[in-house]
Amino acid sequence: MFWSFSLAVNVFATLAIVGRILLYRYRFISVMGKEYASNHTGVIALVVESELLYSIFLIMFIVPYGLQNLLTAVFIPSLSLVQVR
């Protein structure tokens, strides 16, 4: 249950952060122009890529864990390596 909740909270938080950055990007474009808004897309890509890596490893752990499979033991050490501290 904890792992599923952790996945949901991380995905929701990432979507909220990306949404906020996009909102500010569109406001910035309307004031300064498109040529100055390219930094926002780089930040969005960074946030999404880091969340995607953690989510993939977490899903690869949750599925065997829910099925009570011993494959869980393979993914739990790698899950701790991709967590942001």
N, C-alpha and C positions, 0 to 999 in steps of 0.2 A: 504494500500500500504506500509506503514512504517513497519508493522509487518512482511510482506512477505520479504521485503528487509532486515530486521534485521535477520530473519531466514537464508536467503541465505548467508549473510555476515558471520554469526557465523559458519555455516557449512563449508564454504570455508576456513575461518581462521583456524578452527580446522583441516581440512584436510591438509592445508599447514604446520601447526605446526607438525602434526603427520608425514607427509612426510619428513620433515626436520630431525626430531628425528630418523626416520628409516634410513635415509641416513647416519647420523652420527653413528648410531648403527652398520651398515654394515661396515663402515670404521673402527670403533673401533674393531670389531670382526676380521677383517683382520690383525690388528696390534697386539692386545693383546690376542685374543682368546675368545671363547664363554663364558667361566666362569665369565668373568668380564663385560659382556654386559647385565646382567639381570636387572640392574637398569633402563635401557632405557625402557624396557617393562612395568615396574611399572609406569613410568611417562606417557607413552602412554595410559595405562589403566585409569589413573587419569584424563587426559585431555579428553578422549573420554566419560567417565562416566559423567563428569560434563557438557559437551556439550549435551549429550543425554538427560539428565534430563530437561534442559532448552528447547531443541527442542521439546520434547514430550509435555510439557505444552504449548509451543507456538503454536504448531499444534492444540492442543485441544482448543485453544482460536481462532485461525484464521478461522477454519472451521465454527463454529457458527457465527462468525463475518461476514464472507462472505455471509452466508445464511440469515443474519439479524435476527438471532434468539436471544431470551432473555437469552439463556444458556451462552452467553458471560459474563454476570454478575457473573456467578459462577466461571469462570476461571481467570478473571482479577486479583482478589486478590491473588490467588495462584501463578500467573505468577510473581508478584512482589516479592514473597518470594523465588523463585528459581533463581532469577537473581544474578549474581556475582557483587558485588559492589567494 
